[in-house]
Amino acid sequence: MAKREPRVTRDRIMDAALAVFAEQGYHRASIEEIAARAGLTKGAVYYWFTDKDDLARDLQRALWSEVALEAARVTDLAVGTVENLRRGFRVMVATLERQPAARFFLRDVWLVPALDQAGRGDQEQAVEHLRDLLERGIARGDVAPADSEVLARVIMGVFVEATLHILTGGDADATVAVVDRMLAAFSDREAMVAPVRS
């Protein structure tokens, strides 16, 4: 009798969970349905995950890890900060478009306290990466001087909201064009140092 690879079982559970979450939403999904979709027993699911929150956190982490890996793959410091930000956004959109079931994460994650907390941890790592990229750009002069922490958080917010807009039916090309224009403004030294009027 052939022995099953443990990682294959875990991956089957995660794939099944993603499908069930996408179809039913997080709150209506159950471990029983996830196990049935994976062709396994509830015990097999509980062997790998303590509960539904634990399973969803691992799915969320896997999704953002894939986005981060893809963004790192397309980063090229020779092309400048703004172009790398554009590439990072496009990678985020493309990665999520390849996984339509992942819409659950952006749509429902903020409503589930356990997932919101885990997602914010992943988002903080992304903000740190953006901040580091922006600081290098400011030092090189291809990004206008600004508070890199604030700038990183604003860009992350724009990326998340623009991606959610696309995934919920918004025009992808128009959204990417608007984000590109916004990012281009960060290299405009006059715009970034102009006083804010109240």
Contacts in CASP RR format, 6 or more apart in sequence:
PFRMAT RR
TARGET T0000
AUTHOR 0000-0000-0000
METHOD contacts of the structure
MODEL  1
MAKREPRVTRDRIMDAALAVFAEQGYHRASIEEIAARAGLTKGAVYYWFT
DKDDLARDLQRALWSEVALEAARVTDLAVGTVENLRRGFRVMVATLERQP
AARFFLRDVWLVPALDQAGRGDQEQAVEHLRDLLERGIARGDVAPADSEV
LARVIMGVFVEATLHILTGGDADATVAVVDRMLAAFSDREAMVAPVRS
9 40 0 8 1.000
9 44 0 8 1.000
9 48 0 8 1.000
10 48 0 8 1.000
12 38 0 8 1.000
12 39 0 8 1.000
12 40 0 8 1.000
13 34 0 8 1.000
13 35 0 8 1.000
13 38 0 8 1.000
13 40 0 8 1.000
13 44 0 8 1.000
13 45 0 8 1.000
13 48 0 8 1.000
13 49 0 8 1.000
13 55 0 8 1.000
14 55 0 8 1.000
14 58 0 8 1.000
14 59 0 8 1.000
14 62 0 8 1.000
15 38 0 8 1.000
16 34 0 8 1.000
16 35 0 8 1.000
16 37 0 8 1.000
16 38 0 8 1.000
16 39 0 8 1.000
17 29 0 8 1.000
17 34 0 8 1.000
17 37 0 8 1.000
17 38 0 8 1.000
17 55 0 8 1.000
17 56 0 8 1.000
17 59 0 8 1.000
18 59 0 8 1.000
18 99 0 8 1.000
18 101 0 8 1.000
18 102 0 8 1.000
18 104 0 8 1.000
19 37 0 8 1.000
19 101 0 8 1.000
20 29 0 8 1.000
20 33 0 8 1.000
20 34 0 8 1.000
20 37 0 8 1.000
21 29 0 8 1.000
21 56 0 8 1.000
21 59 0 8 1.000
21 101 0 8 1.000
21 104 0 8 1.000
21 108 0 8 1.000
22 100 0 8 1.000
22 101 0 8 1.000
22 102 0 8 1.000
22 103 0 8 1.000
22 104 0 8 1.000
24 33 0 8 1.000
25 104 0 8 1.000
25 108 0 8 1.000
26 52 0 8 1.000
26 56 0 8 1.000
26 104 0 8 1.000
26 108 0 8 1.000
26 111 0 8 1.000
26 112 0 8 1.000
26 115 0 8 1.000
27 112 0 8 1.000
29 52 0 8 1.000
30 52 0 8 1.000
31 42 0 8 1.000
31 45 0 8 1.000
31 46 0 8 1.000
31 51 0 8 1.000
31 52 0 8 1.000
31 55 0 8 1.000
32 42 0 8 1.000
34 45 0 8 1.000
34 52 0 8 1.000
34 55 0 8 1.000
35 41 0 8 1.000
35 42 0 8 1.000
35 43 0 8 1.000
35 44 0 8 1.000
35 45 0 8 1.000
38 44 0 8 1.000
38 45 0 8 1.000
45 55 0 8 1.000
48 55 0 8 1.000
49 55 0 8 1.000
49 58 0 8 1.000
53 112 0 8 1.000
53 114 0 8 1.000
53 115 0 8 1.000
56 112 0 8 1.000
56 114 0 8 1.000
56 115 0 8 1.000
57 114 0 8 1.000
57 115 0 8 1.000
57 118 0 8 1.000
59 105 0 8 1.000
60 105 0 8 1.000
60 109 0 8 1.000
60 115 0 8 1.000
60 118 0 8 1.000
60 119 0 8 1.000
60 122 0 8 1.000
61 118 0 8 1.000
61 122 0 8 1.000
63 95 0 8 1.000
63 96 0 8 1.000
63 99 0 8 1.000
63 102 0 8 1.000
63 105 0 8 1.000
64 119 0 8 1.000
64 122 0 8 1.000
64 126 0 8 1.000
66 95 0 8 1.000
67 91 0 8 1.000
67 92 0 8 1.000
67 95 0 8 1.000
67 96 0 8 1.000
68 125 0 8 1.000
68 126 0 8 1.000
68 129 0 8 1.000
70 88 0 8 1.000
70 91 0 8 1.000
70 94 0 8 1.000
70 95 0 8 1.000
71 87 0 8 1.000
71 88 0 8 1.000
71 91 0 8 1.000
71 92 0 8 1.000
71 129 0 8 1.000
73 91 0 8 1.000
74 84 0 8 1.000
74 87 0 8 1.000
74 88 0 8 1.000
74 90 0 8 1.000
74 91 0 8 1.000
75 84 0 8 1.000
75 87 0 8 1.000
75 88 0 8 1.000
75 133 0 8 1.000
76 83 0 8 1.000
76 84 0 8 1.000
76 87 0 8 1.000
77 84 0 8 1.000
77 136 0 8 1.000
79 87 0 8 1.000
80 137 0 8 1.000
80 140 0 8 1.000
80 142 0 8 1.000
81 133 0 8 1.000
81 134 0 8 1.000
81 136 0 8 1.000
81 137 0 8 1.000
81 140 0 8 1.000
81 142 0 8 1.000
81 143 0 8 1.000
81 186 0 8 1.000
81 187 0 8 1.000
82 142 0 8 1.000
82 143 0 8 1.000
82 183 0 8 1.000
82 184 0 8 1.000
82 186 0 8 1.000
82 187 0 8 1.000
84 133 0 8 1.000
85 130 0 8 1.000
85 133 0 8 1.000
85 155 0 8 1.000
85 183 0 8 1.000
85 186 0 8 1.000
86 179 0 8 1.000
86 180 0 8 1.000
86 183 0 8 1.000
89 159 0 8 1.000
89 162 0 8 1.000
89 163 0 8 1.000
89 176 0 8 1.000
89 179 0 8 1.000
89 183 0 8 1.000
90 176 0 8 1.000
92 159 0 8 1.000
92 163 0 8 1.000
93 162 0 8 1.000
93 163 0 8 1.000
93 166 0 8 1.000
93 172 0 8 1.000
93 176 0 8 1.000
96 102 0 8 1.000
96 103 0 8 1.000
96 106 0 8 1.000
96 163 0 8 1.000
96 167 0 8 1.000
97 166 0 8 1.000
97 167 0 8 1.000
97 172 0 8 1.000
103 167 0 8 1.000
103 168 0 8 1.000
105 115 0 8 1.000
106 160 0 8 1.000
106 163 0 8 1.000
106 164 0 8 1.000
106 167 0 8 1.000
107 164 0 8 1.000
107 167 0 8 1.000
107 168 0 8 1.000
108 115 0 8 1.000
109 115 0 8 1.000
109 116 0 8 1.000
109 119 0 8 1.000
110 116 0 8 1.000
123 156 0 8 1.000
123 160 0 8 1.000
126 156 0 8 1.000
127 149 0 8 1.000
127 152 0 8 1.000
127 153 0 8 1.000
127 156 0 8 1.000
128 152 0 8 1.000
130 151 0 8 1.000
130 152 0 8 1.000
130 155 0 8 1.000
130 156 0 8 1.000
131 148 0 8 1.000
131 149 0 8 1.000
131 151 0 8 1.000
131 152 0 8 1.000
134 143 0 8 1.000
134 146 0 8 1.000
134 148 0 8 1.000
134 151 0 8 1.000
134 152 0 8 1.000
134 155 0 8 1.000
134 186 0 8 1.000
135 148 0 8 1.000
137 143 0 8 1.000
138 144 0 8 1.000
138 145 0 8 1.000
138 146 0 8 1.000
138 148 0 8 1.000
142 187 0 8 1.000
143 151 0 8 1.000
143 186 0 8 1.000
143 187 0 8 1.000
144 186 0 8 1.000
144 187 0 8 1.000
144 188 0 8 1.000
144 189 0 8 1.000
144 190 0 8 1.000
144 191 0 8 1.000
144 192 0 8 1.000
144 193 0 8 1.000
145 189 0 8 1.000
145 192 0 8 1.000
145 193 0 8 1.000
146 186 0 8 1.000
146 192 0 8 1.000
151 186 0 8 1.000
155 183 0 8 1.000
158 179 0 8 1.000
158 182 0 8 1.000
159 179 0 8 1.000
162 175 0 8 1.000
162 176 0 8 1.000
162 178 0 8 1.000
162 179 0 8 1.000
165 175 0 8 1.000
166 172 0 8 1.000
166 175 0 8 1.000
185 191 0 8 1.000
185 192 0 8 1.000
186 192 0 8 1.000
END
